[in-house]
Amino acid sequence: MKDRLSLLDYLTLAVFAVQAAFALHVGLNGPTTPMPMHWNGQFQVDRWGSRVEFATFLGGMTLIGFIATAGLGLGALRAVSEGDASRGRSLRIGQGITLFVFTAIGLLISWTGLGNATVETGPVVTMAGVSLILLVLGAFLGRVAPNPVVGVRTPWSYKSRLAWDRSNRLAGRLFFLLGLIGLIAAPLAPQPLGALSLIIAALIVAALSVFESWRVWRSDPDRQPF
């Protein structure tokens, strides 16, 4: 299997190895003063923790991201070995999306945890970071085959390929548009209203996509029963 690993697989190993090493470094050599662990709706720190707690949280996110990303990579290798190149390509896209999302989340967590965020800059950077994630997610979401990690994963989309394709295309288009608007608006919008509005809009898009998966499944003559 080694000789069939792609560049994306090696990048996955490298990125999460760096994140794990950074989490370990913070846990051993990070600030001895309390570190911000949670921000309220006004982007003010409302809970502090030790460097060990911060490192444990970052390390946990790194582990989850690695399992999800590597799992998609292994799924792609298996699909190709079984002769399903189309599914293999779509799972590679999912792997790339997952790697990007968890890398961006890790960077945001590290940036805020090391005390770089303020009430003024925190919402702007958060809004820009979330917008970039939505933009990349939206650009590729409609091309991902059914999988347990990336996409509109509902009971209905798993029972109907048509429901999967249409709900993910809808989510992809709306997330891409929302991410583009968010990137443009991040330095201009009144904060923290801009960042909170973006997050609420993303939740609405997610809800609409779930509804779309149910709507299409209901009218799909080839759907699988429960």
C-alpha positions as CSV (number, residue, x, y, z in Angstrom):
1,M,0.0,0.0,0.0
2,K,2.9,2.4,0.6
3,D,3.7,2.8,-3.1
4,R,0.1,3.8,-3.7
5,L,0.0,6.6,-1.2
6,S,-0.6,10.0,-2.9
7,L,0.9,13.4,-2.2
8,L,-2.3,14.2,-0.2
9,D,-1.6,11.3,2.1
10,Y,1.9,12.4,2.8
11,L,0.6,16.0,3.3
12,T,-2.0,14.7,5.8
13,L,0.8,12.9,7.8
14,A,3.0,16.0,7.7
15,V,0.3,18.5,8.7
16,F,-1.1,16.6,11.6
17,A,2.4,15.6,12.8
18,V,3.2,19.4,13.0
19,Q,0.0,20.1,14.8
20,A,0.6,17.3,17.3
21,A,4.2,18.5,17.9
22,F,2.9,22.1,18.4
23,A,0.3,20.9,20.9
24,L,3.0,18.9,22.8
25,H,5.3,22.0,22.8
26,V,2.6,24.2,24.2
27,G,1.7,21.6,26.9
28,L,5.4,21.4,28.0
29,N,6.7,24.9,27.3
30,G,3.7,27.2,26.8
31,P,2.7,30.2,28.9
32,T,2.4,29.6,32.6
33,T,-0.3,32.2,32.8
34,P,-3.9,31.2,32.1
35,M,-4.8,30.8,28.4
36,P,-8.2,31.7,26.8
37,M,-10.3,28.6,26.4
38,H,-13.8,30.0,25.5
39,W,-15.2,33.3,24.0
40,N,-18.7,34.6,24.5
41,G,-21.0,36.2,21.9
42,Q,-19.2,39.5,22.3
43,F,-15.8,37.8,21.6
44,Q,-14.7,38.3,25.1
45,V,-12.9,35.5,27.0
46,D,-15.3,34.0,29.5
47,R,-13.2,31.0,30.5
48,W,-9.5,30.5,31.1
49,G,-7.4,27.3,31.4
50,S,-3.9,26.0,31.8
51,R,-1.5,25.3,29.0
52,V,-2.1,21.6,29.6
53,E,-5.8,22.0,29.1
54,F,-5.2,24.0,26.0
55,A,-2.7,21.5,24.6
56,T,-5.1,18.6,25.4
57,F,-7.9,20.3,23.5
58,L,-5.7,21.1,20.5
59,G,-4.3,17.6,20.6
60,G,-7.8,16.1,20.6
61,M,-8.8,18.2,17.6
62,T,-5.6,17.1,15.8
63,L,-6.4,13.4,16.5
64,I,-10.0,13.8,15.3
65,G,-8.8,15.5,12.2
66,F,-6.2,12.9,11.4
67,I,-8.6,10.0,11.9
68,A,-11.2,11.7,9.6
69,T,-8.7,12.7,6.9
70,A,-6.7,9.5,6.9
71,G,-9.9,7.5,6.8
72,L,-11.0,9.2,3.6
73,G,-7.6,8.6,2.2
74,L,-7.8,4.9,3.0
75,G,-11.3,4.8,1.5
76,A,-9.9,6.3,-1.7
77,L,-7.2,3.7,-1.9
78,R,-9.7,0.9,-1.4
79,A,-12.1,2.3,-4.0
80,V,-9.3,2.5,-6.6
81,S,-8.1,-1.1,-5.7
82,E,-11.6,-2.3,-6.3
83,G,-11.8,-0.6,-9.7
84,D,-14.0,2.3,-8.7
85,A,-11.9,5.2,-9.8
86,S,-14.8,7.7,-9.7
87,R,-15.5,7.1,-6.1
88,G,-11.8,7.2,-5.3
89,R,-11.5,10.7,-6.9
90,S,-14.5,12.0,-4.9
91,L,-13.1,10.6,-1.7
92,R,-9.8,12.3,-2.4
93,I,-11.7,15.5,-2.8
94,G,-13.3,14.9,0.6
95,Q,-9.9,14.2,2.1
96,G,-8.6,17.5,0.8
97,I,-11.6,19.4,2.1
98,T,-11.2,17.7,5.6
99,L,-7.5,18.4,5.7
100,F,-8.0,22.1,4.8
101,V,-10.9,22.5,7.4
102,F,-9.0,21.0,10.3
103,T,-5.8,22.9,9.4
104,A,-7.7,26.2,9.4
105,I,-9.4,25.3,12.7
106,G,-6.1,24.4,14.2
107,L,-4.6,27.7,13.1
108,L,-7.5,29.6,14.6
109,I,-7.4,27.8,17.9
110,S,-3.7,28.4,18.1
111,W,-3.9,32.0,17.2
112,T,-6.6,32.8,19.8
113,G,-5.2,30.5,22.5
114,L,-1.8,32.2,22.4
115,G,-3.4,35.5,23.2
116,N,-3.2,37.2,19.8
117,A,-7.0,37.8,19.5
118,T,-8.6,40.9,20.9
119,V,-12.2,42.1,21.0
120,E,-11.4,44.2,17.9
121,T,-9.3,41.7,15.8
122,G,-10.9,38.4,17.0
123,P,-14.2,38.7,15.2
124,V,-12.6,39.9,12.0
125,V,-10.1,37.1,11.8
126,T,-12.7,34.6,12.9
127,M,-15.1,35.8,10.2
128,A,-12.5,35.7,7.5
129,G,-11.3,32.2,8.6
130,V,-14.8,30.8,8.7
131,S,-15.6,32.4,5.3
132,L,-12.5,30.8,3.8
133,I,-13.5,27.4,5.1
134,L,-17.0,27.9,3.7
135,L,-15.6,29.0,0.3
136,V,-13.3,26.0,-0.1
137,L,-16.0,23.6,1.3
138,G,-18.5,25.0,-1.1
139,A,-16.2,24.8,-4.1
140,F,-15.8,21.0,-3.8
141,L,-18.8,19.7,-1.8
142,G,-20.9,18.9,-4.8
143,R,-18.2,16.5,-6.1
144,V,-18.0,14.2,-3.1
145,A,-19.4,10.7,-3.1
146,P,-21.3,9.4,-0.1
147,N,-19.0,9.0,2.9
148,P,-19.3,9.2,6.7
149,V,-17.2,12.4,7.1
150,V,-17.8,15.1,4.5
151,G,-21.1,16.3,3.0
152,V,-24.8,16.4,3.8
153,R,-24.9,13.2,5.8
154,T,-28.5,12.4,6.6
155,P,-30.5,9.2,6.7
156,W,-32.2,10.2,3.5
157,S,-29.1,11.1,1.5
158,Y,-27.6,7.7,2.4
159,K,-30.8,6.0,1.1
160,S,-30.9,7.9,-2.2
161,R,-27.9,8.8,-4.4
162,L,-30.0,11.5,-6.0
163,A,-30.8,13.0,-2.6
164,W,-27.0,12.9,-1.8
165,D,-26.0,14.6,-5.0
166,R,-28.7,17.4,-5.0
167,S,-28.4,18.3,-1.3
168,N,-24.6,18.5,-1.5
169,R,-24.8,20.6,-4.7
170,L,-27.2,22.9,-3.0
171,A,-25.0,23.1,0.1
172,G,-21.9,23.6,-2.0
173,R,-23.4,26.5,-4.0
174,L,-24.8,28.3,-0.9
175,F,-21.6,27.8,1.2
176,F,-19.4,29.1,-1.7
177,L,-21.6,32.2,-2.0
178,L,-21.7,32.8,1.7
179,G,-18.0,32.3,2.0
180,L,-17.3,34.8,-0.8
181,I,-19.6,37.4,0.8
182,G,-18.1,36.8,4.2
183,L,-14.5,37.3,2.9
184,I,-15.4,40.6,1.3
185,A,-17.4,41.8,4.3
186,A,-15.1,40.7,7.1
187,P,-13.0,43.9,7.3
188,L,-16.0,46.1,6.7
189,A,-18.9,44.6,8.7
190,P,-19.6,45.9,12.3
191,Q,-18.3,43.3,14.7
192,P,-19.1,41.0,16.4
193,L,-22.4,41.2,14.5
194,G,-20.7,40.3,11.2
195,A,-19.1,37.1,12.5
196,L,-22.2,36.0,14.4
197,S,-24.4,36.7,11.3
198,L,-22.1,34.5,9.2
199,I,-22.3,31.6,11.6
200,I,-26.1,31.9,11.8
201,A,-26.3,32.0,8.0
202,A,-24.1,28.9,7.8
203,L,-26.4,27.0,10.2
204,I,-29.4,28.1,8.0
205,V,-27.7,26.7,4.9
206,A,-27.0,23.5,6.7
207,A,-30.7,23.2,7.7
208,L,-31.8,23.9,4.2
209,S,-29.5,21.2,2.8
210,V,-30.9,18.7,5.3
211,F,-34.4,19.6,4.2
212,E,-33.4,19.2,0.6
213,S,-32.0,15.7,1.2
214,W,-35.4,14.7,2.7
215,R,-37.4,16.4,-0.1
216,V,-35.5,14.7,-2.9
217,W,-35.4,11.3,-1.2
218,R,-39.2,11.5,-0.8
219,S,-39.7,11.9,-4.5
220,D,-36.9,9.6,-5.7
221,P,-38.5,6.4,-7.2
222,D,-35.1,4.6,-6.8
223,R,-34.8,5.5,-3.1
224,Q,-34.0,2.7,-0.6
225,P,-36.6,2.1,2.2
226,F,-35.7,2.4,5.9
